[in-house]
Amino acid sequence: MTIITSPWLDPEPDRHSLRLEIVPEQVVHTLAMGGSADLIGEQVSEYLAGPECAGLWHMRSKQLHETPADAPWITRFIVDPQFALPVGLAGFHGAPDEAGMVEVGYRVDPAFRRRGYARRSLETLLHIARQHPDVRTVRATVSPDNAASRSLIADYGFVETGEQWDEEDGLEIIYEVSAEAESSHTSFASGSEMSRAMVAEVSRAWEILPRINAVAPGDFAAMREVLAELIGEELDPTVRVLPPFYPDGGHNLRFGRNVFVNHGCTAVVVGGIDIGDDVMIGPNVQLISGGHSLDAATRRSVCTCAPIRIGRGVWIGAGATILQGVTVGDDAVVAAGAVVTRDVAARALVGGVPARLMREL
């Protein structure tokens, strides 16, 4: 399957008109040679034709000569129809390699920063990558001092996998995310259909919450009955939950068999929480499958979520926090007070803030 050469549209075209358009090959070569005076104001801004982008154009020009098949994959103009000139650049570094990896790159003209263009460009690139059968992994490399980009990619499930030295940019941290993970890591804007559904589910949970916490401690049958109303299905008779319990929804919450939840547990369930068989959850544990954008410009208007999966036989110690997108492997132990931001391997003991491997069990 070849990549499309037509403009790449925003995944939500009804909400955003941004598109990524191929840079004409002759324009790439002209910018690479520094002969950009005739292009400024006509096809590109001074920033895109200036010294900050010169190295990129030189690299892409050489790439087009050596690997013409990369042309539809590499750097494109970020186009917002309300402006005459592109507002930035975004694309992949090339076609997928033998392992199915593509690397994303983007930069926004300083005159247009903090308007959400980087976020929407990244969403578009991820959408394109996940539609292509040859792509299995999406990579981003970010300078350690580029806090904005590091925050942005964190919202989409990228995790640190290593570091490298780039001759032009110096030290870079390598982040990767599975191209198959689109359904697990989600972001949605306030007022969207998903946002309205979340608000309705939270409101429903709030109506049931007083009855959850009116159950007498130790009356596990009564607790299972009211939780069944919240979740929409019967719980196994071996499930034991102590009040107070603070779920903000139920349709994305699942309990296995022989689960014990001690008092004070908070469950933010928008991303989904799956608790396996034989799990023990200590007092005041927080299971947080939702959150907000790290980008200050969209923090109040964009929510993020991803499922939490707790494997069989896991013990989560008192006061621990499990964040969105985390899978805790079978028979693992999370130490008291830990903040878990990454997957935990089976039969591992993790602790600390953020949680790190202490030893294998």
N, C-alpha and C positions, 0 to 999 in steps of 0.2 A: 504494500500500500504506500503510495506517495503522499507527501504532505501537500496540502492545498496551497496554491499560489495566490488565491484571492485574499482580500482583507480578512484578518481574524477578528471576529466580533466579540464583544463582551458577552460572557455567559448569560447575563440578564439584559438582553438588548432592549427590552421594554422599559428598563429603568436607567440604563446607561448607554450612551451613543458612542462611547470610545471604540476605536478599532485600531488594529495594528496592520500597517500597510508596508509592503515590500519597498525597500529603497531601490530605485532604478540603478542598475549596475554601473552605468556611466556616472551617475552622481557619486557612487561610492568611490570610483577611481579618481574622479575629479577632486573630491574632498581629501583623499589620501595623498594626492600630489600637491595639496595646498592651493590649488587654483580655484578658490571658493568665492572670490569676490562677486562673480555674476550670480551665484546661488543665494547669497545672503539677502534676505528680504523677499526673495522669490520662491525658494523651496525650503530653505532652512533658516534658523535663527543664528545670530552671531555666536551663541553658545555652542550649538551643534557644529558650527564650522570653525570653532576656535580651538585653542591649544589643549583644552581639557579633553576634547574628543579626537584629537589628531591621531593619537596612538591607536585608538579603536578603528578608525577608518583605514589606516595603513594595514592593520592586521586583517581586516575584512577584505580589503582589495587583494592582498596576497592570497587569502583563502579562496576567493572566487576564481583566481587564475589557476590555483593548484587543485581545488576540489569544487568544480562547478555545481555538483549535485547538492552542495550545502546551501545554495542560494535561497531556497524558500524557507529554510530554517533560521538563518542568521538574522542579525539586527534589523529591526523594522522601525518605521516611524510610529510614534504614539500620536494618533490623530483624534482631536476633539473637534467636531464640525463647527463649533462656535468660534474657533480661532483659525486664522488664515494659515498659520504655520504649525508644523508639528510641535508638540509640547515636550517631547522627549524621545527616547529610544528604548526598545525592548525586543527581546528575541532569545533564541538559543545560541549556544556557541558553535553548534553544528548539528548534523544528523545524529541519531542514536549510535553509540559505539557497539562493540560486539556484545557487551553485557546489557545492552538496552538502556544505557544511561544518557540523559541529556542534561546540559547545564543551562540554567536561566541567567539572564543578565538584563538589567534595566538601569536607566538613568533619566532623571527628569530635569528639564531646563530650570535653573534656579528661580526664574520669574513665575514658574507654575507649580512650585513645590507646596506641600502641605494642603493639597486639594484632593488627595485621594488617587492621583494618577498612578503612582507606584503600586498601590494595592490592587487597583482594577487591572493594571497590566499583568501583575503576577497571577491574578485569578484567571485571566485570559490564557496565559501561557500554561498554567496547570490544566486548564480545561482542554487545550489543544493536545498536550502531552498525554492526557488520560484517554483521549479518543483514538490515539494511534496505537496499533497492536504491537509495534516494535519497541515501545517505550515501557520500561519496567521501573525505572528510578529517575527521579528528578533531583538534580544537585544545584546548590547555590554556594558560592564562595564569597565570604564577607570579611572585610578588615575588622580586627578586634575592636577598633575604636568607632566603627560605624554602628552606633547604638540603634539608629532608626531602622536600618535594614535588618539587623538582628531581631529587633522586636517584631517587625513585619513578618518575616518568615516563620517566626515562632508561632504566630497565629494560625499557620497552615500546616502545622505538624512536622516541620523540618526538625531534625535532631542532629546534634554535632557528632561527626564521625571521624574527624581528624583535622590536620592542618597541613598547609603547603606554603612554599615560598614562591611568589610570583615575581619575575624579574622587573616588571613595571610597577606592580602595586605592593610589593613586599609581602609580609606575613598575612595569610588568609586562613580563616577557619572554614572547614568544609562541613556543610550541612546537607542532609539528604532526606527525602520523603518518598515513600512508595507511590508509584503512579496508579496503584490499585486502591489507594486509600481515600478516594474522593468522598465516599459515603461515610467515612469514619470521622474525618475532620471537616467541620462545617462552620461557616460564618453566615450571619444573616443580619439584615438591617432592621432597625426599628420601623414598624409599620408594614413590614413584609408579611406575606401569608404565614411564614413560619413563626414570625414574631407574634402575630395575633393568636396562633394556635398555642404557643407557649404561655401567653398571658391567660388564655382561657383555662389551660390545664392547671396553672398555678392557682387561679381563683377557685377552681374546683377543689384542689387539695386543701386550700385554706378553710373551706367550709367543713371538711372532714377532720382537720387537724385537732380541733378542740376535743372531739370524741376519742381520737387516738390517745391524747394525753390525759384523758379522764379515766382511762383503764387503770385498775389497781395493779401495782407492781406484782408480778408473779401470776396474774390471770392471763396466761398465754393464749388460751382458747379465745377469750374475748378480744385480745389484741389481733389474733389472726383473722377474726371475723371482720373487724373494722378495716384492717389492711387489705383484705380481699375486696372490699368495696372500693378502696382507693386504686388497687392495682387492676381490678377487673377479672381476677381469677382466684380460685381457692389456693391457699398456701398449704404445703405439706404439714401434717400434724406435728412434725418434729421441729418446726421453726419456732424459735423463742425470741421475742423482742421485748425489751424493757422500756417503759416510758421514762423520761420524755424522749420522743423520737420526732425528728423534724424533717420530713420529706416535703419537697415543694411540687410533687407530682407523683403519679403512680403508673401511668401507661408505659413508661420506659424503665420500670423497676422490676427486677426478677430475683426471687429467692430460690435457692436450691433446697436440698433436704438437710436436716440436722444443722441448721444455721442458728448461731446465738449472737444477738446484738445487745450489748450492754447499754446502759442509760446515756442519754445526751448525744446520740448520733445525729448528725446533720447530713441529709442526702439531697444534693442539687442534681436532679435527674434529667434535665433537658437533653443531655447527650446520650443518656442511657446508662444504667448501672446493672450489671449482671453479677450476682453473688453465687458462687458455686457451692457444691455440697460440702458439709463439714467445716464451714468457715466460722471462725470466732472473731468478733469485732469488739474491741475494748471500749471503755467509757470515753465519751467525748471525741470519738473519731469523726472526721469530716470527709465525705465522699463528694467531690466537687467536679461534676462532669460539664460544667458550663463556666463561662467567664466573659471577659470583655477584651476588645482590641487593646494592644499595647500602644498603638499609635494615638497620641494625645488628640489628634484632630478628629478621630472617629470613635474615641473610647466610649462616649455616652450613646452613640448611635449604632454601633456594630457589636453584636454578641458572637461569641465563639462557643463551640461545644464539640465534644468527642466522647465516645463511650469509655466507661471504666469497666474492666473485666477482672473479676477476682476468682482465681482458680480454686480447685478443690483443696481442702485441708489448710487453707491459709489462716494465719493468726496475725491480726492487725492490732498492735499495742495501743495503749491509752493515749489519746490526744494526737494520734497520727493524722496526717492529711494526705489523701490520694487525689491527684489532680487529673483533669480531663485528658483522655487519650491513653491512660496508663493501663497496662495489663500486668497483673500480679500472677506469676506462674504457680502451679500446683505446689503445695506444701511449703511455700515460702513464708518468712516471718518478717513483718515490718515493725521495727523497734518503736517503743513509745516516743511520741513527739516528733517522729520523722515527717518530712515533707517529700512525698514521692512525686517526681516530675517525669520519670522515665520508666519504661517497662522493667519489671523485676523478674529475673530468671527463676525457674522452678528450683525449689530447695535452696534458696539463697536467703541469707539474713542481711537486711539493709537497715541503715539508720543514719541520722543526721539531717542537716538542712543545707543544701538538698540531699536527699538520701543517696548513699553510696554503698557499694558492697562491703560488708564487714567480714563475712566468711561464707563458705558453702556449708550446707547442712547435710 
